[in-house]
Amino acid sequence: MENQIFELQYAMDTFYFLVCGALVMWMAAGFSMLEAGLVRAKNTTEILTKNVALFAISCIMYMVCGYELMYGGGYFLAGIAGGETLVADALASSAEEGFNGGSVYAGASDFFFQVVFVATAMSIVSGAVAERMKLWAFLAFAVVMTGFIYPMEGAWTWNGADVFGMYNLGDLGFSDFAGSGIVHMAGAAAALAGVLLLGARKGKYGANGQINPIPGANLPMATLGTFILWMGWFGFNGGSVLKLGDIASANSVAMVFLNTNAAAAGGAIAALIAARLLFGKADLTMLLNGALAGLVAITAEPSTPTALQATMFGAIGGVLVVFSIVALDKMKIDDPVGAISVHGTCGLLGLLLVPITNSGVSLSGQLIGAATIFTWVFVVSFIVWFALKAIMGIRVSEEDEYEGMDLVDCGMEAYPEFTTK
């Protein structure tokens, strides 16, 4: 009887893990639509090409070496299809020690859930460097980011490895439930390094500190992308509970879903109000980024806050992202979609909010963890971007930027019927 219960729980946990992974994979569509909507029409095809290609690169690189670097043991390369052995070992352990309500899931489902997180981190970079970076330079960076940079910091955090043998973040009281820092801030750090070397788009900044808005071509598409991301986040945060097949886990999953939704709503409304007070208008792009900021802020710990606390945490993120976007523009850091602010600034916020509702986490541990993640990703990314700049160049010519990346890199336009000859 115990074995039958275990097998049912195993099947339920594995199925839940896979469904959540599929929801996170769907976030790739959300990033694609969001970024395609916030860039100019002449760069739409290229940004879509980047998002599809980076997802494929992420899957391959994490399979080849990333999973091994992050979790060690060569489990995937040794044959992740060995799920039957895993089940047999678990059943034997259950028979010897007695069934205690624990659960395991198939190794293949673990890899699938992890790999879509890698792709999410890389998708963040795509929007920040849009409209002026060479396609193949970006894809070359994606190989290093997904195969080496992200897995290394993932090993120090979610796998509990010592940071270069010097200190252990878990021992210092660091916690990041679903990746505010590990995924989102890491992606923003890589993006920031690229943007600093790349420079701003032509015409974005004028003399005497003038900032020239460059509006996106398709705000309905950007809105659709935001809703897709919002939906995918339930898999992102909910799947990080890791299982469903017992009462405690089921309740935890429900709370995570509730708080994830509440934080997004709080972030959206707070950003809308902040934009109205600052600019005198209801800025749709700030509303969209506010929802995403709330989602990023709650990702570090969506299981322990109350729904009201989650709403307030999201609202703080929504206000913060508006001021962060404005501040980066004043510093002439050109981020066409606001990715660095949404995922970087609010990723850090998410880490710093964790100790409020989780007594087992220390503020100092969160600060050290954030500094470790940011420093590693930023420094190594800067080195890689710099090497790519020296070897093949990372920025297109001024003429190519004026013509648009669609024709230069892809030889086709996203909206050819609207082009005047």
C-alpha positions in Angstrom: 0.0 0.0 0.0 2.8 2.4 0.9 4.5 1.7 -2.4 1.3 2.4 -4.3 0.9 5.7 -2.4 4.5 6.6 -3.2 4.1 5.8 -6.9 1.0 8.0 -7.1 2.8 10.9 -5.3 5.8 10.4 -7.6 3.6 10.6 -10.7 1.7 13.7 -9.4 4.9 15.5 -8.4 6.5 14.8 -11.7 3.5 15.8 -13.8 3.2 19.0 -11.8 6.9 19.8 -12.3 6.5 19.3 -16.1 3.4 21.4 -16.4 5.1 24.2 -14.4 8.1 23.9 -16.7 5.9 24.2 -19.7 4.4 27.4 -18.2 7.9 28.8 -17.7 8.7 27.9 -21.3 5.7 29.9 -22.4 7.3 32.9 -20.9 9.7 32.8 -23.9 6.7 33.8 -26.0 5.9 36.6 -23.5 9.4 38.0 -23.7 9.2 37.8 -27.5 5.9 39.7 -27.7 6.9 42.3 -25.1 10.2 43.1 -26.7 8.8 43.0 -30.2 6.2 45.5 -29.1 8.6 47.9 -27.4 11.1 48.1 -30.3 10.6 50.0 -33.6 9.0 48.2 -36.5 12.3 48.0 -38.4 13.8 45.8 -35.6 10.9 43.4 -35.0 12.0 40.4 -37.0 15.5 40.5 -35.5 14.3 40.6 -31.9 12.0 37.6 -32.6 14.9 35.7 -34.2 17.0 36.4 -31.1 14.4 35.1 -28.7 13.8 31.9 -30.6 17.5 31.3 -31.1 18.5 32.0 -27.5 15.9 29.6 -26.2 17.3 26.8 -28.4 20.9 27.7 -27.5 20.0 27.7 -23.8 18.5 24.2 -24.1 21.6 22.8 -25.9 24.2 24.5 -23.7 22.5 23.6 -20.4 22.3 20.0 -21.6 25.9 19.8 -22.8 27.6 21.4 -19.7 25.4 23.8 -17.8 23.5 21.2 -15.7 26.7 19.4 -14.9 28.3 22.7 -13.7 25.3 23.7 -11.6 24.4 20.4 -9.9 27.4 18.2 -10.5 27.6 14.4 -10.7 27.2 14.2 -14.4 23.7 12.9 -13.8 22.2 14.2 -17.0 25.2 13.2 -19.2 25.3 9.8 -17.6 21.8 9.2 -18.7 18.9 11.2 -17.4 16.5 8.7 -18.7 17.5 6.5 -15.7 14.2 7.5 -14.1 13.3 3.9 -13.4 16.5 3.4 -11.3 15.6 6.6 -9.4 12.1 5.3 -8.6 13.4 1.9 -7.6 15.9 3.4 -5.2 13.3 5.7 -3.7 10.9 2.7 -3.3 13.6 0.7 -1.6 14.4 3.6 0.8 10.6 4.0 1.5 10.3 0.3 2.3 13.3 0.4 4.6 12.6 3.6 6.5 8.8 3.8 6.2 6.8 6.2 4.0 7.0 9.6 5.5 5.2 11.7 3.0 8.3 12.8 1.1 8.5 12.6 -2.7 10.9 12.6 -5.6 10.4 13.5 -9.3 12.0 12.1 -12.4 15.4 13.4 -13.3 14.3 14.4 -16.7 11.6 16.7 -15.3 14.1 18.4 -13.1 16.3 19.1 -16.0 13.4 20.4 -18.0 12.3 22.7 -15.2 15.8 24.0 -14.7 16.6 24.6 -18.4 13.6 26.9 -18.9 14.9 29.1 -16.1 18.2 29.4 -17.9 16.4 30.6 -21.0 14.5 33.2 -18.9 17.7 34.7 -17.6 19.1 35.0 -21.2 15.8 36.5 -22.5 16.3 39.5 -20.1 19.5 40.4 -21.9 17.8 40.4 -25.3 15.6 43.4 -24.7 18.2 45.6 -23.1 20.6 45.4 -26.0 18.0 45.6 -28.7 18.1 47.7 -31.9 21.9 48.1 -32.2 23.7 44.9 -31.3 24.9 42.4 -33.9 22.8 39.3 -34.0 25.7 36.8 -34.0 27.6 38.6 -31.3 24.5 38.3 -29.1 24.1 34.6 -29.9 27.8 34.0 -29.1 27.3 35.6 -25.7 24.2 33.4 -25.1 26.5 30.3 -25.5 28.7 31.5 -22.6 25.9 32.9 -20.4 23.8 29.7 -20.5 26.6 27.2 -20.5 28.9 28.8 -17.9 28.0 32.1 -16.3 24.5 31.3 -15.0 25.3 27.6 -14.0 28.2 28.7 -11.8 26.2 31.2 -9.7 23.3 28.7 -9.7 25.7 26.1 -8.1 26.6 28.6 -5.3 23.0 29.3 -4.5 20.4 26.6 -5.3 23.0 23.8 -5.2 24.6 25.0 -2.0 28.2 24.9 -3.2 30.9 27.1 -1.7 31.7 30.2 -3.6 35.2 29.3 -4.9 35.7 27.4 -1.7 35.7 30.6 0.3 32.2 30.9 1.9 28.8 29.3 1.7 25.8 31.5 1.0 23.3 29.2 2.7 25.4 29.2 5.9 25.2 33.0 5.8 21.4 33.0 5.8 20.9 33.6 2.0 17.6 32.5 0.4 16.1 33.0 -3.0 13.0 30.9 -3.4 12.4 31.1 -7.2 15.2 33.4 -8.4 14.7 37.2 -7.9 18.5 37.3 -7.8 19.6 34.0 -9.2 17.7 34.4 -12.4 16.4 38.0 -12.8 19.2 40.1 -11.3 21.7 37.8 -13.0 20.1 38.5 -16.4 20.1 42.2 -15.7 23.7 42.2 -14.6 24.7 40.6 -17.9 22.5 43.0 -19.8 24.0 46.0 -18.0 27.6 44.9 -18.9 26.6 44.7 -22.5 24.7 48.0 -22.6 27.7 49.9 -21.1 30.0 48.6 -23.8 27.5 48.9 -26.5 26.4 52.5 -26.0 23.0 54.1 -26.6 20.9 54.0 -29.8 21.6 56.9 -32.2 19.3 59.8 -31.4 18.3 58.6 -28.0 20.2 61.3 -26.1 20.8 64.8 -27.3 22.9 67.7 -26.1 22.5 69.3 -22.7 21.1 66.0 -21.2 18.1 65.9 -23.5 16.4 62.5 -23.6 14.5 61.7 -26.8 11.7 59.1 -26.4 11.9 56.3 -29.0 8.4 54.7 -28.8 7.7 51.0 -29.5 5.9 50.0 -32.6 3.2 47.7 -31.2 1.8 48.3 -27.7 -1.0 45.8 -28.1 1.8 43.2 -28.7 3.7 44.4 -25.7 0.5 44.1 -23.6 -0.1 40.6 -24.8 3.5 39.7 -23.9 3.0 41.1 -20.4 -0.1 38.9 -19.8 1.7 35.9 -21.1 4.6 36.5 -18.7 2.1 37.1 -15.9 0.6 33.7 -16.6 3.9 31.9 -17.0 5.0 33.3 -13.6 2.6 30.9 -11.9 4.8 28.1 -13.2 8.0 30.0 -12.4 7.1 30.5 -8.7 4.6 27.7 -8.2 6.9 25.1 -9.7 9.7 26.2 -7.3 7.8 24.5 -4.5 9.1 21.4 -6.3 6.2 19.1 -5.4 2.4 18.9 -5.0 1.6 15.5 -3.7 1.1 16.1 0.0 -1.1 18.5 2.0 1.6 20.9 3.1 3.0 21.2 -0.4 -0.4 21.7 -1.9 -1.2 24.5 0.5 2.2 26.1 -0.2 1.5 26.0 -4.0 -1.8 27.7 -3.5 -0.3 30.4 -1.4 2.5 31.0 -3.9 0.0 31.3 -6.8 -2.1 33.8 -4.7 0.9 35.9 -3.7 2.4 35.9 -7.2 -0.9 37.3 -8.6 -1.3 39.8 -5.8 2.2 41.2 -6.2 1.7 41.7 -10.0 -1.6 43.5 -9.4 0.0 45.7 -6.7 3.0 46.5 -9.0 0.8 47.4 -11.9 -1.4 49.9 -10.0 1.4 51.5 -8.1 3.4 52.1 -11.3 0.3 53.5 -13.0 -0.2 56.0 -10.2 3.5 56.9 -10.0 3.6 57.5 -13.8 0.5 59.7 -13.5 2.0 61.8 -10.7 5.4 62.1 -12.5 4.3 62.6 -16.1 0.7 63.7 -15.9 -0.4 60.7 -18.1 -1.4 57.1 -17.6 1.8 55.6 -19.2 1.0 52.1 -20.5 4.6 51.0 -20.7 5.1 51.9 -17.1 2.0 50.0 -16.2 3.3 46.9 -18.0 6.7 47.2 -16.4 5.1 47.8 -13.0 3.3 44.4 -13.2 6.5 42.7 -14.1 8.4 44.5 -11.4 5.9 43.2 -8.8 6.3 39.7 -10.1 10.1 40.0 -9.9 9.9 41.4 -6.4 7.8 38.6 -5.0 9.8 35.8 -6.7 12.5 35.7 -4.0 9.9 34.6 -1.4 6.3 34.1 -2.5 5.4 31.4 0.1 5.6 33.2 3.4 4.0 36.7 3.0 0.3 37.2 3.4 -1.7 38.3 0.3 -1.7 41.9 1.6 2.0 41.8 2.2 2.6 40.4 -1.3 0.5 43.2 -2.7 2.5 45.8 -0.8 5.8 44.2 -1.9 4.6 44.3 -5.5 3.6 48.0 -5.1 7.0 48.9 -3.8 8.5 47.3 -6.9 6.0 49.1 -9.2 7.0 52.5 -7.8 10.7 51.6 -7.8 10.8 50.5 -11.4 9.4 53.8 -12.6 12.1 55.8 -10.8 14.8 53.3 -11.9 13.9 53.7 -15.6 13.9 57.4 -15.3 17.3 57.4 -13.4 19.0 55.1 -15.9 17.8 57.4 -18.7 19.4 60.3 -16.9 22.6 58.3 -16.7 22.3 57.7 -20.5 22.1 53.9 -20.0 19.8 53.1 -22.9 17.5 50.1 -22.2 14.7 50.0 -24.8 12.4 47.8 -22.8 13.3 48.6 -19.2 14.7 45.2 -18.5 17.6 46.3 -16.3 15.2 48.2 -14.0 12.5 45.5 -13.9 14.8 42.5 -13.4 17.9 44.1 -11.8 16.6 46.8 -9.5 13.5 44.9 -8.5 15.4 41.7 -8.3 17.6 43.2 -5.7 14.5 44.5 -3.9 13.0 41.1 -3.9 16.1 39.7 -2.1 16.0 42.4 0.5 12.3 41.9 1.3 12.8 38.2 2.2 13.9 38.7 5.8 10.6 40.6 6.5 8.5 37.4 6.3 11.2 34.7 6.6 12.9 34.7 10.0 15.4 32.1 8.9 17.0 34.5 6.4 19.4 37.4 7.4 19.7 40.7 5.7 23.4 40.4 5.7 23.2 37.1 4.0 20.9 38.5 1.3 23.3 41.4 0.7 26.3 39.1 0.4 24.4 36.8 -1.9 23.2 39.7 -4.1 26.8 41.1 -4.2 28.1 37.7 -5.1 25.6 37.1 -7.9 25.9 40.6 -9.4 29.7 40.8 -9.2 30.2 37.4 -10.8 27.8 37.8 -13.6 28.6 41.5 -14.3 32.4 41.0 -14.3 32.5 37.8 -16.4 29.9 39.1 -18.8 31.8 42.3 -19.2 34.9 40.3 -20.1 33.0 38.2 -22.6 31.3 41.2 -24.2 34.7 43.0 -24.4 36.3 40.0 -26.0 33.4 39.8 -28.6 33.8 43.5 -29.2 37.5 43.0 -30.0 37.1 39.9 -32.1 33.9 40.5 -34.1 32.4 43.7 -32.9 29.1 43.9 -31.0 27.5 47.0 -32.6 26.2 47.5 -36.1 27.2 50.5 -38.2 25.3 53.7 -38.0 23.9 53.1 -41.5 22.7 49.6 -40.6 21.1 50.9 -37.4 19.3 53.6 -39.4 18.1 51.0 -41.9 16.9 48.6 -39.2 18.1 45.2 -38.0 15.4 43.3 -39.8 16.9 43.9 -43.3 20.5 43.9 -42.2 20.5 40.7 -40.1 17.5 38.8 -41.4 16.8 40.1 -44.9 13.1 40.5 -44.2 10.6 42.9 -42.6 8.0 42.1 -40.0 5.5 44.5 -41.5 6.4 44.7 -45.2 2.9 45.9 -46.3 3.4 49.1 -44.3 6.8 49.9 -45.9 6.8 52.8 -48.3 9.2 52.5 -51.3 
